């Protein structure tokens, strides 16, 4: 009895501690938090962001409901049917009806999730989503390389071709153009090649709701597109339009250092940045 009460009190204390830390994280940081810091998702600024959020909420609600029902039934059974240690155990056979029920319900939930995410998954993953109206691949803005323990970005220079003399590289900062929403979807996409130099990494940009594993020996075509109207509404007149890059895969002792940022520039400013980087790298200013 004492052990049961002790365990119950410990569980309640952990629950209260979790709620307090979630409600007042500045107390645990022991310092004021940055203005953009939050325990929850940051504002979405991607053309697919709302669709990803809708899927997130669908899955969260379904899993939460099942968790509450399952844990409630478990706690009820523990308290209602608990017995003393010296009591003789009672053995019963299973129930086919219950087995069918707890198999059919999760299967139905998985089917709902599978069908709900198909269109969004296709838009994010399939190569056909990165082609123009004529079926040609959209040009690649840069190569993204993950390595222990940094992100590096290799650009093709002004000629738009990799492997030529004007290629240049930046570290920790991905600079990409912000497409005009007046243009069609093809023109808004920014295509990248994602690679790893050593081990598994995961390229994650929370604001753009984008996450993809960088696998050694594999080259993946990926794309991102910033919703400039959404970004203007949220960020207002802020000049520094940057988003965090995170490595979401434990990749070694220096995993904590694998952070970076995405900086979004209007098309004209992006072209000027390319010229500036080319001049700095090759000393031809």
C-alpha positions as CSV (number, residue, x, y, z in Angstrom):
1,X,0.0,0.0,0.0
2,X,2.8,2.4,0.9
3,X,4.6,1.6,-2.3
4,X,1.5,2.3,-4.3
5,X,0.9,5.7,-2.7
6,X,4.6,6.6,-3.2
7,X,4.5,5.7,-6.9
8,X,1.2,7.7,-7.3
9,X,2.7,10.8,-5.6
10,X,5.8,10.6,-7.8
11,X,3.7,10.4,-10.9
12,X,1.6,13.4,-9.8
13,X,4.8,15.3,-9.0
14,X,6.2,14.6,-12.4
15,X,3.0,15.7,-14.1
16,X,2.9,18.9,-12.1
17,X,6.5,19.6,-12.9
18,X,5.9,19.0,-16.6
19,X,2.9,21.4,-16.6
20,X,4.8,24.1,-14.7
21,X,7.8,23.9,-17.1
22,X,5.6,24.1,-20.1
23,X,3.7,27.1,-18.7
24,X,6.7,29.0,-17.5
25,X,9.8,27.9,-19.5
26,X,11.6,31.1,-18.7
27,X,11.9,29.9,-15.1
28,X,13.8,26.8,-16.2
29,X,16.0,28.8,-18.6
30,X,16.7,31.2,-15.7
31,X,16.7,34.1,-18.2
32,X,14.2,35.9,-20.5
33,X,13.6,33.8,-23.6
34,X,13.9,35.2,-27.2
35,X,10.8,36.8,-28.5
36,X,10.3,34.0,-31.1
37,X,10.9,31.1,-28.6
38,X,8.0,28.8,-28.1
39,X,7.3,25.2,-27.0
40,X,4.9,24.9,-30.0
41,X,5.3,25.1,-33.7
42,X,6.5,28.5,-35.1
43,X,4.3,30.3,-37.6
44,X,4.1,28.5,-40.9
45,X,5.4,30.4,-43.9
46,X,5.4,27.8,-46.6
47,X,3.0,27.2,-49.5
48,X,2.3,23.8,-48.1
49,X,2.5,24.8,-44.4
50,X,-1.2,24.9,-43.8
51,X,-1.7,21.4,-45.3
52,X,1.1,20.0,-43.1
53,X,-0.4,21.7,-40.0
54,X,-3.8,20.2,-40.8
55,X,-2.3,16.7,-41.0
56,X,-0.5,17.3,-37.7
57,X,-3.7,18.3,-35.9
58,X,-5.6,15.4,-37.4
59,X,-3.0,12.9,-36.2
60,X,-2.6,14.6,-32.8
61,X,-6.3,14.6,-32.1
62,X,-6.7,10.9,-33.1
63,X,-3.7,9.8,-31.1
64,X,-4.7,11.9,-28.0
65,X,-8.2,10.4,-28.0
66,X,-6.9,6.9,-28.2
67,X,-4.3,7.6,-25.5
68,X,-6.9,8.9,-23.1
69,X,-9.2,6.0,-23.7
70,X,-6.4,3.4,-23.4
71,X,-4.8,4.9,-20.3
72,X,-8.2,5.5,-18.7
73,X,-9.1,1.8,-19.2
74,X,-5.7,0.7,-17.9
75,X,-5.9,2.9,-14.7
76,X,-9.4,1.7,-14.1
77,X,-8.4,-1.9,-14.4
78,X,-5.4,-1.4,-12.1
79,X,-7.5,0.1,-9.3
80,X,-10.7,-1.9,-9.7
81,X,-9.1,-5.3,-10.1
82,X,-6.0,-5.0,-7.9
83,X,-5.6,-7.8,-5.4
84,X,-3.2,-8.7,-2.6
85,X,0.0,-10.6,-3.4
86,X,-1.1,-13.7,-1.6
87,X,-4.3,-14.1,-3.7
88,X,-4.2,-16.8,-6.3
89,X,-4.0,-15.6,-9.8
90,X,-7.1,-16.2,-12.1
91,X,-6.3,-17.2,-15.7
92,X,-8.8,-16.4,-18.4
93,X,-8.9,-16.9,-22.2
94,X,-8.9,-14.0,-24.6
95,X,-12.0,-12.5,-26.2
96,X,-12.2,-12.7,-30.0
97,X,-14.6,-9.8,-30.1
98,X,-12.2,-7.5,-28.2
99,X,-9.3,-8.7,-30.3
100,X,-11.1,-7.8,-33.5
101,X,-12.1,-4.5,-32.0
102,X,-8.7,-3.3,-31.0
103,X,-7.3,-4.5,-34.3
104,X,-10.0,-2.9,-36.5
105,X,-9.9,0.5,-34.8
106,X,-6.2,1.2,-35.2
107,X,-6.3,-0.2,-38.7
108,X,-9.2,2.3,-39.5
109,X,-7.2,5.1,-38.0
110,X,-4.1,4.3,-40.1
111,X,-6.3,4.2,-43.2
112,X,-7.7,7.6,-42.4
113,X,-4.2,9.0,-41.9
114,X,-2.9,7.3,-45.1
115,X,-5.6,8.7,-47.4
116,X,-5.5,12.1,-45.8
117,X,-1.8,12.6,-46.4
118,X,-1.6,11.2,-49.9
119,X,-2.0,14.5,-51.9
120,X,0.4,16.4,-49.6
121,X,3.0,13.6,-49.6
122,X,2.9,13.5,-53.4
123,X,3.3,17.3,-53.7
124,X,6.3,17.2,-51.3
125,X,8.0,14.1,-52.5
126,X,7.3,13.2,-56.1
127,X,9.7,14.4,-58.9
128,X,6.7,15.4,-61.0
129,X,6.0,18.2,-58.5
130,X,9.3,19.7,-59.4
131,X,8.7,19.9,-63.1
132,X,7.4,22.7,-65.3
133,X,4.3,22.5,-67.6
134,X,6.4,20.8,-70.3
135,X,7.7,18.1,-68.0
136,X,11.2,19.5,-67.7
137,X,13.0,19.5,-64.3
138,X,13.1,22.9,-62.6
139,X,16.6,24.3,-62.1
140,X,18.4,23.5,-58.9
141,X,19.3,26.5,-56.7
142,X,22.0,24.8,-54.7
143,X,23.3,21.6,-53.2
144,X,22.7,21.1,-49.5
145,X,25.5,19.0,-47.8
146,X,25.2,17.7,-44.3
147,X,28.4,16.6,-42.5
148,X,29.6,16.2,-39.0
149,X,28.9,18.8,-37.8
150,X,27.7,21.5,-40.1
151,X,25.5,22.4,-43.1
152,X,27.2,23.6,-46.3
153,X,25.4,25.0,-49.3
154,X,27.1,24.9,-52.8
155,X,25.7,27.3,-55.4
156,X,26.2,27.0,-59.2
157,X,27.0,30.7,-59.6
158,X,25.6,33.1,-62.2
159,X,25.7,30.6,-65.1
160,X,23.3,28.3,-63.1
161,X,25.5,25.2,-63.8
162,X,27.4,23.1,-61.2
163,X,31.0,22.1,-61.9
164,X,32.0,25.4,-63.5
165,X,34.5,28.0,-62.3
166,X,32.0,30.3,-60.7
167,X,30.6,27.8,-58.2
168,X,30.7,29.0,-54.6
169,X,29.9,27.7,-51.1
170,X,28.5,29.0,-47.9
171,X,28.3,27.5,-44.4
172,X,25.4,27.4,-42.0
173,X,23.4,29.9,-44.0
174,X,21.1,29.0,-46.9
175,X,20.1,32.0,-48.9
176,X,17.1,31.6,-51.2
177,X,14.9,33.9,-53.3
178,X,11.4,34.8,-52.3
179,X,9.1,34.2,-55.3
180,X,6.2,36.5,-56.1
181,X,2.8,35.0,-55.5
182,X,1.5,36.7,-58.6
183,X,3.5,34.0,-60.5
184,X,2.4,30.4,-60.9
185,X,3.4,27.6,-58.5
186,X,6.2,26.4,-60.8
187,X,8.0,29.7,-60.5
188,X,7.5,29.9,-56.7
189,X,9.3,26.6,-56.1
190,X,13.0,26.6,-55.1
191,X,14.7,23.2,-55.9
192,X,17.7,21.8,-54.0
193,X,19.8,18.7,-54.0
194,X,20.2,17.1,-50.5
195,X,23.2,15.0,-49.8
196,X,25.3,13.7,-46.8
197,X,29.1,13.5,-46.7
198,X,29.2,10.9,-43.8
199,X,26.3,9.8,-41.7
200,X,22.6,10.2,-41.5
201,X,21.4,13.8,-40.9
202,X,18.0,15.4,-41.1
203,X,17.4,18.8,-42.7
204,X,14.6,20.4,-40.8
205,X,13.2,24.0,-41.3
206,X,10.3,24.3,-38.8
207,X,8.9,27.6,-40.2
208,X,8.7,26.0,-43.7
209,X,7.3,22.7,-42.3
210,X,10.1,20.9,-44.2
211,X,12.0,17.9,-43.0
212,X,14.0,15.3,-45.0
213,X,16.7,12.9,-44.1
214,X,20.1,13.3,-45.7
215,X,21.3,9.8,-46.5
216,X,24.9,8.9,-47.3
217,X,25.3,7.9,-51.0
218,X,21.9,9.2,-52.0
219,X,21.0,12.4,-53.8
220,X,17.5,13.7,-53.3
221,X,15.7,16.5,-55.2
222,X,13.7,18.5,-52.7
223,X,11.9,21.8,-52.9
224,X,10.7,24.6,-50.7
225,X,8.5,27.6,-51.4
226,X,8.0,30.6,-49.2
227,X,4.5,32.1,-49.1
228,X,5.5,35.8,-49.3
229,X,2.0,37.1,-48.3
230,X,2.0,34.9,-45.2
231,X,5.5,36.0,-44.3
232,X,4.8,39.6,-44.8
233,X,1.7,39.3,-42.6
234,X,3.6,37.6,-39.8
235,X,7.0,39.3,-40.0
236,X,5.8,42.7,-41.0
237,X,8.6,45.2,-41.7
238,X,11.4,43.1,-40.2
239,X,14.4,43.3,-42.4
240,X,16.0,40.1,-41.1
241,X,13.8,37.4,-42.7
242,X,15.6,34.3,-41.4
243,X,14.4,30.9,-40.2
244,X,16.2,28.3,-38.2
245,X,17.7,25.1,-39.7
246,X,17.9,22.1,-37.3
247,X,19.4,18.7,-37.7
248,X,16.7,16.4,-36.5
249,X,18.8,13.2,-36.5
250,X,21.3,12.3,-33.7
251,X,24.5,12.3,-35.8
252,X,27.3,12.2,-33.2
253,X,28.9,14.0,-30.3
254,X,28.6,17.4,-32.1
255,X,25.0,17.1,-33.1
256,X,24.1,20.1,-31.0
257,X,26.2,22.3,-33.3
258,X,24.3,21.4,-36.5
259,X,22.2,24.5,-36.6
260,X,21.9,27.1,-39.3
261,X,19.5,29.5,-40.8
262,X,17.5,30.2,-44.0
263,X,17.6,33.8,-45.2
264,X,15.0,34.8,-47.7
265,X,15.6,37.6,-50.2
266,X,13.6,39.2,-53.0
267,X,14.7,38.0,-56.4
268,X,16.7,41.2,-57.2
269,X,18.5,41.1,-53.9
270,X,19.2,37.4,-54.3
271,X,20.9,38.1,-57.7
272,X,23.0,40.9,-56.1
273,X,24.0,38.5,-53.3
274,X,25.1,35.9,-55.8
275,X,27.3,38.5,-57.5
276,X,28.7,39.6,-54.2
277,X,29.6,36.0,-53.1
278,X,31.2,35.3,-56.5
279,X,33.3,38.4,-56.2
280,X,34.3,37.6,-52.6
281,X,35.2,34.0,-53.4
282,X,37.2,34.7,-56.6
283,X,38.4,38.2,-56.0
284,X,37.0,39.5,-59.2
285,X,35.1,42.5,-57.9
